[in-house]
Amino acid sequence: MSGPTHRFGPRGLHRGAALTLIFGCVLATAAATGSLPRQDDRRNPGIQARSVASAVDPRDREAVEDAAAEAEADGKSVTDAAQDAVSRSGDRWGAVYDEQEYADFEQALDGSYTGVGLSARRSAGGTVTVSRVEPGGPADRAGIRKGDQLRTVDGHRVDRRPVAEVVALLRGDRTDARAGTEVVLGLRRDGHGWTETLRRARLSTEAVTVRRLGSAPSSAVLIKVTAFTKGTGTEIRDAVRAAHPDAGILLDLRANAGGLVTEAVTAASAFLDGGLVATYDVHGDQRALNAEPGGDTDRPLVVLVDGGTMSAAELLTGALQDRGRAVTVGTRTFGKGSVQMPSKLAGGSVAELTVGHYRTPTGRSVDGQGITPDLVAGTEAQQRAETVLSGLGGGS
């Protein structure tokens, strides 16, 4: 099972932002998701949260479960009672989700979500603009374009709001976040303002895109990964195997909020011949994540990262950097390195509490610190990365 924990503003906004962010619809430094293990695979918990202190005491987990059971017996909200217990536990990034919300997480990690099919980002001036429109989605069919200014969502002004709140408004609350429900957007383009009424739809995500950076067959290959949803690791491995033998790989993990840690390990296996990817602890019990043998260890590899590179994406970056397999280019990553596990509560709700932290192969802690790339570069990062890759003999 997988799900985010970062909370913003009122509870409804917490949920909306988290559910949307898990599939990479909108990414922001302060709003992100990570990954958790499936219930039948607790040996490989994912990576969650930012700058938490120590792991939560097991007694706090019992307190959360007891609060949920008592609330159910009294006919009260199990989710709210359990969340209050999580807050008292001191687990800053702990969270509780009802059964439907957690089912949405599962769907998102399978590569689908309910939404209008647009991504947004905040400009330096505080306005929110459309950064991407999903082909064939509701926003695309309505004629919304990249670069359009998003001014209101259902009458709520979005300028100066945290991006997470904008995401929550787009997704809707517990009753609105379903296919077929309507959302009214106020937009502006070239001085002209208008409104569009869109119906949310079930959409599929494209977590991995692959293209050559030149016209020659041996040109470097750019693999852009927006999230580690189900099957992402295999797609990356297949793209590496399909590339020309003389082609280098530019792995773009910028604005990647994470996802399933097992997929990140599979991705690492595309470039490593077995060996350590990361270590982690669960209540002090040390464990390891290892790559599968047989990866391509010779092909030139450069990894692009930024402040939006989080969680499972940081795990992959740290492994490739520590193992000397890649040159990393960009800016310091976000710094999410806490391990969480889910617990099923009364009434079907799910609580997520911190149980430990992970480290890179050389023992570096990522949580609250992030990963500093080998070559720091801002707006010119991709150009610098391509130059480095060319210098490594990875094509042009």
Legacy VTK file of the C-alpha trace (Angstrom):
# vtk DataFile Version 3.0
C-alpha trace
ASCII
DATASET POLYDATA
POINTS 396 float
0.000 0.000 0.000
1.193 3.487 -0.612
0.259 6.976 0.383
1.514 10.411 1.327
1.543 12.074 4.709
2.490 15.716 4.257
-0.365 17.873 5.583
-1.361 21.394 4.614
-3.985 23.727 6.015
-7.462 22.361 6.793
-7.936 18.622 6.756
-9.806 18.610 3.431
-6.894 20.362 1.795
-4.489 17.846 3.280
-6.295 14.998 1.601
-6.908 16.646 -1.729
-3.312 17.739 -2.111
-1.906 14.402 -1.111
-4.162 12.365 -3.350
-3.347 14.520 -6.351
0.363 14.792 -5.719
0.900 11.080 -5.476
0.634 10.738 -9.239
2.626 13.863 -9.941
-0.204 16.116 -11.129
1.274 19.107 -9.344
4.656 19.087 -7.678
6.007 21.652 -5.258
8.858 21.740 -2.819
6.514 21.876 0.160
3.919 19.433 -1.162
4.955 15.915 -1.932
4.290 12.251 -1.492
6.446 9.246 -0.944
5.799 5.556 -0.825
4.738 2.760 1.441
4.835 -1.022 1.217
1.930 -3.119 0.076
0.362 -4.875 3.024
1.701 -8.197 1.786
5.244 -6.838 1.348
6.173 -5.158 4.598
9.811 -6.082 4.063
10.296 -3.172 1.651
8.648 -0.110 3.178
8.806 3.064 1.162
10.128 6.457 1.975
8.052 9.190 3.534
8.092 12.588 5.175
10.655 15.281 5.860
12.805 16.091 8.887
11.033 13.969 11.468
12.843 13.177 14.671
12.934 9.623 15.972
10.632 6.801 14.961
7.263 6.711 16.668
7.030 4.514 19.740
5.025 1.300 19.079
2.824 2.305 22.011
1.687 5.326 20.009
0.520 3.017 17.234
-1.508 1.113 19.813
-2.985 4.398 21.028
-4.083 5.264 17.500
-5.682 1.853 17.021
-7.454 2.105 20.387
-8.781 5.584 19.575
-10.181 4.316 16.281
-11.878 1.338 17.905
-13.409 3.507 20.631
-14.699 6.027 18.082
-16.320 3.276 16.023
-18.025 1.867 19.125
-19.347 5.356 19.991
-20.533 6.055 16.448
-18.002 8.848 15.972
-15.570 9.543 13.133
-12.861 6.901 13.215
-10.616 8.941 10.920
-10.825 12.104 13.023
-10.286 10.270 16.313
-7.284 8.410 14.959
-5.819 11.601 13.487
-6.086 13.302 16.882
-4.132 10.394 18.397
-1.501 10.677 15.656
-1.119 14.392 16.391
-0.593 13.667 20.077
2.026 11.031 19.266
4.484 13.643 18.009
4.778 12.031 14.572
4.773 15.250 12.566
4.032 13.529 9.277
1.735 10.782 10.499
-1.688 10.683 8.857
-4.956 8.792 8.780
-7.070 8.184 5.669
-10.477 6.681 5.249
-11.073 3.586 3.163
-12.019 5.426 -0.041
-9.053 7.787 0.158
-6.663 4.891 0.553
-8.286 3.110 -2.380
-7.565 6.260 -4.402
-3.904 5.978 -3.412
-3.843 2.434 -4.728
-5.338 3.520 -8.035
-2.884 6.408 -8.325
0.071 4.096 -7.806
-1.319 1.846 -10.508
-1.012 4.835 -12.843
-4.515 6.305 -12.823
-6.276 9.147 -11.042
-9.406 11.281 -11.074
-8.874 14.864 -12.150
-9.087 17.408 -14.939
-5.742 16.605 -16.541
-3.605 19.633 -15.869
-0.476 20.430 -13.895
0.288 23.857 -12.470
3.148 25.804 -10.981
3.579 29.113 -9.219
5.451 31.911 -10.958
7.888 34.260 -9.260
5.150 36.879 -9.169
2.799 34.649 -7.196
0.413 33.716 -10.008
-0.470 30.102 -10.778
-0.013 28.989 -14.366
-0.754 25.772 -16.220
2.512 23.900 -16.735
1.164 20.840 -18.537
-2.100 19.648 -20.078
-2.788 15.917 -20.250
-3.559 15.021 -23.898
-7.176 13.981 -24.283
-8.141 14.993 -20.741
-10.943 17.388 -19.741
-8.635 20.429 -19.707
-7.254 19.557 -23.132
-10.732 19.097 -24.618
-11.737 22.499 -23.218
-8.844 24.175 -25.031
-6.790 25.023 -21.953
-3.110 25.455 -22.843
0.242 25.426 -21.147
0.986 28.949 -19.919
-2.630 29.900 -19.190
-3.043 31.653 -15.856
-5.266 29.875 -13.336
-7.101 32.556 -11.368
-9.934 30.782 -9.537
-11.169 27.262 -8.773
-14.901 27.058 -7.961
-14.826 30.774 -7.188
-11.836 30.576 -4.834
-8.953 32.862 -5.794
-5.702 30.906 -6.077
-3.108 33.649 -6.403
-0.796 33.650 -3.384
-2.263 30.357 -2.144
0.129 27.477 -1.474
0.237 25.183 -4.483
-0.982 22.323 -2.287
-4.217 24.201 -1.630
-4.697 24.819 -5.339
-4.245 21.100 -5.946
-6.816 20.309 -3.263
-9.347 22.664 -4.840
-8.817 21.133 -8.266
-9.290 17.654 -6.931
-12.282 18.434 -4.730
-13.232 17.215 -1.283
-14.356 13.751 -0.250
-17.695 14.014 -2.134
-16.416 15.928 -5.172
-13.299 13.899 -5.963
-15.076 11.490 -8.267
-15.317 11.085 -12.033
-18.182 13.124 -13.447
-18.192 15.860 -10.800
-17.811 19.445 -12.002
-15.188 22.067 -11.238
-15.258 25.649 -12.535
-11.927 27.239 -13.443
-11.294 30.944 -13.919
-8.519 31.433 -16.478
-6.662 34.212 -18.240
-4.655 34.258 -21.476
-3.145 37.252 -23.269
-5.245 39.695 -21.238
-8.497 37.820 -21.830
-10.284 36.171 -18.915
-12.883 33.419 -19.099
-14.329 30.494 -17.136
-14.449 26.815 -18.014
-16.642 24.186 -16.401
-14.876 20.820 -16.511
-15.977 17.357 -15.466
-13.402 15.345 -13.580
-12.500 12.064 -15.271
-10.511 8.931 -14.585
-7.183 9.491 -16.336
-4.041 7.457 -16.853
-0.620 8.847 -16.115
2.473 8.539 -18.259
5.198 8.300 -15.658
8.026 7.534 -18.095
8.755 9.248 -21.404
11.708 8.407 -23.643
13.240 10.353 -26.521
16.547 10.715 -28.338
18.409 14.000 -27.935
19.658 13.932 -31.509
18.831 12.491 -34.895
21.568 9.856 -35.011
20.711 6.334 -33.764
23.564 6.602 -31.250
22.340 9.945 -29.859
21.932 10.178 -26.105
18.574 9.050 -24.735
16.547 11.174 -22.305
14.413 9.178 -19.863
12.058 11.475 -17.958
10.446 9.934 -14.864
7.693 11.937 -13.155
6.741 9.380 -10.484
7.473 5.804 -9.487
4.087 4.250 -10.150
3.521 0.562 -10.786
5.635 -0.670 -13.710
7.889 2.399 -13.847
11.057 0.461 -12.983
10.465 -2.048 -15.759
9.810 0.748 -18.264
13.122 2.371 -17.368
14.973 -0.935 -17.641
13.374 -1.653 -21.043
14.279 1.823 -22.308
17.923 1.295 -21.323
18.054 -2.081 -23.029
16.468 -0.667 -26.196
18.929 2.222 -26.482
21.773 2.073 -28.998
24.902 0.475 -27.474
26.834 3.742 -27.901
24.096 5.972 -26.502
24.404 7.486 -23.060
21.416 7.957 -20.769
20.178 11.223 -19.267
17.844 10.216 -16.424
15.659 13.187 -15.536
14.260 12.939 -11.989
13.450 16.614 -11.568
10.039 17.288 -9.968
9.689 13.576 -9.207
7.797 13.273 -5.914
8.560 9.590 -5.464
6.176 6.652 -5.397
6.745 2.940 -4.909
10.193 2.238 -3.518
10.200 -1.206 -5.123
9.982 0.503 -8.525
12.941 2.736 -7.654
14.963 -0.370 -6.752
14.005 -1.962 -10.077
15.137 1.228 -11.828
18.464 1.051 -9.984
18.802 -2.529 -11.218
18.838 -1.205 -14.791
22.210 0.437 -14.092
23.771 -1.759 -11.410
24.969 -5.336 -11.356
23.366 -6.169 -8.043
24.556 -4.767 -4.738
23.244 -2.307 -2.207
20.706 0.373 -3.140
19.835 1.589 0.361
19.592 0.548 3.988
16.744 1.353 6.319
15.669 0.681 9.860
12.318 -0.298 11.278
12.241 0.383 15.018
16.019 -0.065 15.061
16.054 -3.287 13.033
18.497 -2.712 10.155
17.482 -3.952 6.696
18.709 -3.564 3.131
17.374 -2.994 -0.373
19.465 -4.619 -3.111
19.522 -4.298 -6.889
19.072 -7.312 -9.103
22.187 -8.440 -10.991
22.647 -7.913 -14.712
22.218 -4.165 -15.116
24.104 -2.047 -17.662
27.173 -0.854 -15.757
29.124 0.563 -18.718
26.790 2.968 -20.459
27.446 6.663 -19.584
24.782 7.935 -17.206
23.889 11.420 -15.947
21.040 12.063 -13.490
19.176 15.392 -13.351
17.734 16.429 -9.957
16.251 19.484 -8.261
14.371 20.562 -5.136
11.343 18.629 -6.346
13.256 15.332 -6.432
11.921 13.482 -3.411
11.531 10.233 -1.588
11.989 7.160 -3.807
13.613 9.397 -6.446
16.198 10.436 -3.857
16.762 6.808 -2.929
17.606 6.038 -6.575
19.777 9.154 -6.937
21.722 8.380 -3.777
22.367 4.804 -4.874
23.676 5.785 -8.308
25.813 8.578 -6.862
27.289 6.554 -4.004
28.017 3.561 -6.210
29.906 5.794 -8.669
27.503 4.820 -11.425
26.271 8.278 -12.444
27.186 11.946 -12.487
24.408 13.953 -10.837
23.568 17.450 -12.068
21.131 20.083 -10.801
20.238 21.433 -7.371
19.940 19.879 -3.902
17.058 17.423 -3.609
14.156 17.824 -1.199
15.254 15.559 1.667
12.588 12.948 2.450
14.053 9.859 4.057
11.620 8.555 6.666
10.137 5.074 6.536
6.472 4.593 7.313
4.168 1.620 7.505
0.379 1.463 7.259
-1.948 -0.015 9.869
-5.535 -0.988 9.141
-7.914 0.596 11.655
-11.506 0.000 12.671
-13.964 0.920 9.939
-11.418 0.444 7.151
-9.344 3.576 7.794
-5.560 3.393 7.469
-2.998 5.065 9.727
0.548 5.778 8.588
3.205 6.251 11.262
6.949 6.746 11.007
8.963 3.672 11.954
12.493 4.559 10.858
14.791 6.172 8.279
16.792 5.116 5.259
20.377 5.781 4.226
22.312 5.663 0.980
24.859 2.868 0.322
27.675 4.860 1.972
25.538 5.540 5.032
24.410 9.086 4.261
21.123 10.231 5.751
18.814 11.945 3.278
16.055 12.968 5.660
16.014 16.733 6.112
19.272 17.117 4.173
18.659 15.987 0.630
21.354 15.042 -1.851
23.820 17.575 -3.243
24.534 16.864 -6.914
28.078 16.460 -8.214
27.587 19.481 -10.459
25.323 22.242 -9.159
23.359 23.924 -11.940
20.078 25.854 -12.037
18.130 26.877 -15.112
20.890 25.598 -17.385
20.940 22.173 -15.720
19.821 20.120 -18.698
22.273 21.826 -21.037
25.086 21.203 -18.549
23.963 17.603 -18.119
24.002 16.987 -21.866
27.505 18.469 -22.068
28.704 16.177 -19.275
27.113 13.172 -20.936
28.780 14.005 -24.227
32.118 14.312 -22.436
31.605 10.844 -21.004
31.199 9.482 -24.517
27.441 9.140 -24.325
26.569 10.610 -27.713
25.122 13.991 -28.556
LINES 1 397
396 0 1 2 3 4 5 6 7 8 9 10 11 12 13 14 15 16 17 18 19 20 21 22 23 24 25 26 27 28 29 30 31 32 33 34 35 36 37 38 39 40 41 42 43 44 45 46 47 48 49 50 51 52 53 54 55 56 57 58 59 60 61 62 63 64 65 66 67 68 69 70 71 72 73 74 75 76 77 78 79 80 81 82 83 84 85 86 87 88 89 90 91 92 93 94 95 96 97 98 99 100 101 102 103 104 105 106 107 108 109 110 111 112 113 114 115 116 117 118 119 120 121 122 123 124 125 126 127 128 129 130 131 132 133 134 135 136 137 138 139 140 141 142 143 144 145 146 147 148 149 150 151 152 153 154 155 156 157 158 159 160 161 162 163 164 165 166 167 168 169 170 171 172 173 174 175 176 177 178 179 180 181 182 183 184 185 186 187 188 189 190 191 192 193 194 195 196 197 198 199 200 201 202 203 204 205 206 207 208 209 210 211 212 213 214 215 216 217 218 219 220 221 222 223 224 225 226 227 228 229 230 231 232 233 234 235 236 237 238 239 240 241 242 243 244 245 246 247 248 249 250 251 252 253 254 255 256 257 258 259 260 261 262 263 264 265 266 267 268 269 270 271 272 273 274 275 276 277 278 279 280 281 282 283 284 285 286 287 288 289 290 291 292 293 294 295 296 297 298 299 300 301 302 303 304 305 306 307 308 309 310 311 312 313 314 315 316 317 318 319 320 321 322 323 324 325 326 327 328 329 330 331 332 333 334 335 336 337 338 339 340 341 342 343 344 345 346 347 348 349 350 351 352 353 354 355 356 357 358 359 360 361 362 363 364 365 366 367 368 369 370 371 372 373 374 375 376 377 378 379 380 381 382 383 384 385 386 387 388 389 390 391 392 393 394 395
